[in-house]
Amino acid sequence: MDTSPTGAAVAVLSDIHAVLPALEAVLAEPDVRAADRIVLTGDLLAGPLPRQTLARLRTLGDRAVWISGNADREMAAARPGNEPADPMDAWAAGQLGPEEREFLRSLPATVTLEVAGLGPVLFCHATPRDDTEIALVDSRPERWAEVLEGVPEAVRTVVCGHTHMPFVRFTHGRLVVNPGSVGMPYGRPGAHWALLGPGGGAVTLRHTAFDHEAACARIARESDSPSAAAWADTYVRARHSAEEALAAFGPGDGRNAAPGTDG
């Protein structure tokens, strides 16, 4: 799916996970308010305030470019006996009505957008070919060759999310950008996001600090999820370090596979 060219900055927000206070903090950033487009790279509503978060995102109108993440896809497909495995995701799916589920089902897996100074940029959730695939900043070059296979030659920048850890890596002639997570950061509290262009196609990883203690209290107060307070205490306060996350995600990129086997 291609959208029309833009000469102004593009803000990238990924893995919001229905943490509305974090989203509001990022949307209040001057560079986000001034951005021509706001690309939402999936896993938007799987969290404690799904309906409220969707309502706020919809106020962005045509500035928003929506992409489906694995959690969004699973929420859209949820039925009795076929709920997402994660308890919070399953609860959040139950908060959505038919129209909201249909909206999630309609979201594309990838979007290619012309960005000033970068040319065509491919945005996806996890990798261009799969919304759950693991590729990390320290994944081996062979892994990156696998996940980038099939990306059009003209695309020299790929923006992904999913692992909640911000990074920029140059591999196989392409710049790969992960903006990190707005709502479920690892390593430090606050919302991570990215800004692309203008100014010669600059790529900037950004961090927005906000009152995460007040955010946890608000989530506990406004969410109907019975686990909202504990969930916010873990994820909004960023109790998991980036090193712990890398250790948990690392095996998923096949790094431990024996030579000559599929990774």
C-alpha positions as semicolon CSV with decimal commas, in nm:
position;residue;x (nm);y (nm);z (nm)
1;M;0,000;0,000;0,000
2;D;0,151;0,332;-0,104
3;T;0,054;0,676;0,021
4;S;0,119;1,014;-0,135
5;P;0,461;1,177;-0,099
6;T;0,538;1,404;0,193
7;G;0,804;1,671;0,218
8;A;0,762;1,729;0,590
9;A;0,859;1,528;0,894
10;V;0,705;1,190;0,972
11;A;0,659;1,081;1,333
12;V;0,655;0,707;1,400
13;L;0,469;0,570;1,702
14;S;0,480;0,197;1,767
15;D;0,353;-0,045;2,031
16;I;0,129;0,201;2,214
17;H;-0,049;-0,089;2,386
18;A;-0,343;0,126;2,493
19;V;-0,138;0,332;2,738
20;L;-0,328;0,654;2,679
21;P;-0,120;0,879;2,910
22;A;0,197;0,787;2,719
23;L;0,026;0,848;2,385
24;E;-0,102;1,186;2,498
25;A;0,248;1,286;2,608
26;V;0,393;1,201;2,268
27;L;0,114;1,369;2,074
28;A;0,182;1,686;2,275
29;E;0,543;1,699;2,152
30;P;0,592;1,999;1,921
31;D;0,762;1,786;1,653
32;V;0,472;1,541;1,654
33;R;0,216;1,819;1,640
34;A;0,403;1,965;1,341
35;A;0,455;1,633;1,160
36;D;0,290;1,591;0,824
37;R;0,217;1,223;0,894
38;I;0,202;1,011;1,208
39;V;0,272;0,647;1,125
40;L;0,132;0,396;1,374
41;T;0,325;0,073;1,335
42;G;0,097;-0,167;1,518
43;D;0,010;-0,315;1,858
44;L;-0,199;-0,010;1,928
45;L;-0,486;-0,127;2,150
46;A;-0,370;-0,438;2,340
47;G;-0,356;-0,286;2,685
48;P;-0,555;-0,127;2,966
49;L;-0,738;0,158;2,786
50;P;-0,820;0,023;2,437
51;R;-1,139;0,212;2,350
52;Q;-1,009;0,542;2,484
53;T;-0,683;0,501;2,295
54;L;-0,859;0,421;1,969
55;A;-1,082;0,727;2,009
56;R;-0,778;0,950;2,062
57;L;-0,592;0,807;1,764
58;R;-0,892;0,860;1,540
59;T;-0,884;1,233;1,614
60;L;-0,561;1,245;1,411
61;G;-0,769;1,209;1,096
62;D;-0,581;1,192;0,768
63;R;-0,247;1,257;0,936
64;A;-0,250;0,903;1,076
65;V;-0,113;0,613;0,873
66;W;-0,229;0,290;1,035
67;I;-0,050;-0,048;1,028
68;S;-0,164;-0,370;1,190
69;G;0,047;-0,546;1,452
70;N;0,017;-0,904;1,567
71;A;-0,180;-0,800;1,876
72;D;-0,423;-0,595;1,665
73;R;-0,472;-0,890;1,430
74;E;-0,533;-1,128;1,720
75;M;-0,777;-0,889;1,885
76;A;-0,972;-0,850;1,562
77;A;-0,999;-1,227;1,524
78;A;-1,085;-1,298;1,890
79;R;-1,388;-1,516;1,952
80;P;-1,496;-1,731;2,250
81;G;-1,242;-2,009;2,267
82;N;-1,005;-1,819;2,036
83;E;-0,889;-1,532;2,256
84;P;-0,534;-1,393;2,251
85;A;-0,302;-1,588;2,479
86;D;-0,200;-1,282;2,679
87;P;-0,463;-1,212;2,950
88;M;-0,452;-0,833;2,906
89;D;-0,481;-0,867;2,527
90;A;-0,776;-1,104;2,569
91;W;-0,947;-0,860;2,803
92;A;-0,882;-0,567;2,567
93;A;-1,025;-0,762;2,274
94;G;-1,346;-0,808;2,472
95;Q;-1,381;-0,431;2,510
96;L;-1,408;-0,372;2,135
97;G;-1,734;-0,370;1,944
98;P;-1,797;-0,511;1,595
99;E;-1,712;-0,185;1,418
100;E;-1,384;-0,149;1,606
101;R;-1,287;-0,509;1,531
102;E;-1,368;-0,459;1,164
103;F;-1,151;-0,148;1,165
104;L;-0,858;-0,348;1,303
105;R;-0,917;-0,619;1,042
106;S;-0,894;-0,358;0,768
107;L;-0,546;-0,236;0,864
108;P;-0,263;-0,319;0,623
109;A;0,045;-0,519;0,722
110;T;0,283;-0,273;0,552
111;V;0,276;0,078;0,412
112;T;0,532;0,241;0,183
113;L;0,556;0,616;0,216
114;E;0,778;0,860;0,028
115;V;0,978;1,060;0,285
116;A;1,192;1,362;0,198
117;G;1,560;1,271;0,194
118;L;1,494;0,899;0,241
119;G;1,289;0,810;-0,065
120;P;1,039;0,526;-0,030
121;V;1,028;0,400;0,329
122;L;0,861;0,070;0,414
123;F;0,680;0,066;0,748
124;C;0,577;-0,261;0,912
125;H;0,519;-0,406;1,256
126;A;0,781;-0,678;1,311
127;T;0,941;-0,743;0,971
128;P;0,822;-0,673;0,617
129;R;0,709;-1,033;0,573
130;D;0,566;-1,129;0,915
131;D;0,409;-0,948;1,210
132;T;0,564;-1,172;1,479
133;E;0,912;-1,230;1,339
134;I;1,206;-1,135;1,562
135;A;1,492;-0,923;1,432
136;L;1,707;-0,734;1,680
137;V;1,985;-0,478;1,674
138;D;2,236;-0,759;1,736
139;S;2,080;-1,018;1,506
140;R;2,334;-1,176;1,273
141;P;2,360;-1,044;0,914
142;E;2,214;-1,369;0,775
143;R;1,898;-1,310;0,976
144;W;1,858;-0,962;0,835
145;A;1,909;-1,098;0,485
146;E;1,620;-1,339;0,549
147;V;1,373;-1,085;0,683
148;L;1,454;-0,822;0,419
149;E;1,428;-1,064;0,128
150;G;1,160;-0,949;-0,111
151;V;1,172;-0,580;-0,011
152;P;1,174;-0,376;-0,333
153;E;1,519;-0,260;-0,438
154;A;1,410;0,105;-0,435
155;V;1,330;0,087;-0,062
156;R;1,647;0,176;0,127
157;T;1,484;0,240;0,469
158;V;1,267;-0,002;0,666
159;V;1,090;0,097;0,988
160;C;0,968;-0,176;1,221
161;G;0,853;-0,220;1,581
162;H;0,737;-0,524;1,782
163;T;1,037;-0,574;2,014
164;H;0,991;-0,246;2,205
165;M;1,362;-0,157;2,186
166;P;1,472;0,146;1,984
167;F;1,765;0,114;1,746
168;V;1,905;0,220;1,411
169;R;2,110;-0,033;1,214
170;F;2,258;-0,029;0,865
171;T;2,251;-0,373;0,707
172;H;2,260;-0,507;0,351
173;G;2,252;-0,156;0,208
174;R;1,942;-0,058;0,402
175;L;1,879;0,153;0,709
176;V;1,657;-0,030;0,960
177;V;1,486;0,180;1,228
178;N;1,294;0,062;1,533
179;P;1,132;0,352;1,721
180;G;1,081;0,148;2,039
181;S;0,754;0,139;2,232
182;V;0,530;0,426;2,335
183;G;0,344;0,233;2,602
184;M;0,557;-0,067;2,707
185;P;0,921;0,046;2,717
186;Y;1,210;-0,167;2,833
187;G;1,500;-0,016;3,026
188;R;1,357;0,317;3,137
189;P;1,013;0,475;3,185
190;G;0,886;0,711;2,920
191;A;0,763;0,686;2,564
192;H;0,997;0,602;2,276
193;W;0,925;0,711;1,918
194;A;1,108;0,827;1,606
195;L;1,114;1,127;1,373
196;L;1,204;1,091;1,004
197;G;1,312;1,385;0,786
198;P;1,319;1,657;0,672
199;G;1,669;1,804;0,681
200;G;1,836;1,561;0,446
201;G;1,640;1,258;0,555
202;A;1,746;1,260;0,917
203;V;1,638;0,972;1,141
204;T;1,609;1,062;1,509
205;L;1,518;0,832;1,796
206;R;1,319;1,026;2,054
207;H;1,219;0,975;2,417
208;T;0,933;1,158;2,588
209;A;0,939;1,164;2,966
210;F;0,606;1,194;3,148
211;D;0,476;1,141;3,500
212;H;0,462;0,762;3,495
213;E;0,351;0,746;3,858
214;A;0,046;0,959;3,775
215;A;-0,006;0,750;3,460
216;C;-0,014;0,428;3,662
217;A;-0,267;0,579;3,901
218;R;-0,482;0,698;3,611
219;I;-0,475;0,358;3,443
220;A;-0,575;0,185;3,768
221;R;-0,860;0,436;3,806
222;E;-0,993;0,446;3,450
223;S;-0,942;0,090;3,324
224;D;-1,199;-0,179;3,394
225;S;-0,936;-0,452;3,368
226;P;-0,888;-0,630;3,701
227;S;-0,515;-0,652;3,632
228;A;-0,469;-0,291;3,515
229;A;-0,282;-0,169;3,824
230;A;-0,035;-0,459;3,825
231;W;0,010;-0,439;3,447
232;A;0,086;-0,067;3,462
233;D;0,323;-0,117;3,753
234;T;0,525;-0,360;3,543
235;Y;0,516;-0,202;3,199
236;V;0,459;0,172;3,242
237;R;0,727;0,180;3,512
238;A;0,953;-0,026;3,280
239;R;1,047;-0,288;3,537
240;H;1,215;-0,502;3,266
241;S;1,558;-0,393;3,149
242;A;1,662;-0,380;2,785
243;E;1,918;-0,651;2,861
244;E;1,647;-0,880;2,999
245;A;1,437;-0,813;2,689
246;L;1,725;-0,895;2,456
247;A;1,786;-1,219;2,644
248;A;1,417;-1,311;2,617
249;F;1,375;-1,217;2,250
250;G;1,719;-1,330;2,130
251;P;1,643;-1,699;2,072
252;G;1,353;-1,597;1,849
253;D;1,588;-1,474;1,578
254;G;1,745;-1,817;1,536
255;R;2,082;-1,718;1,676
256;N;2,111;-2,045;1,863
257;A;2,029;-2,265;1,564
258;A;2,291;-2,514;1,458
259;P;2,483;-2,425;1,139
260;G;2,298;-2,540;0,831
261;T;1,957;-2,548;0,998
262;D;1,669;-2,308;0,948
263;G;1,684;-2,015;1,188
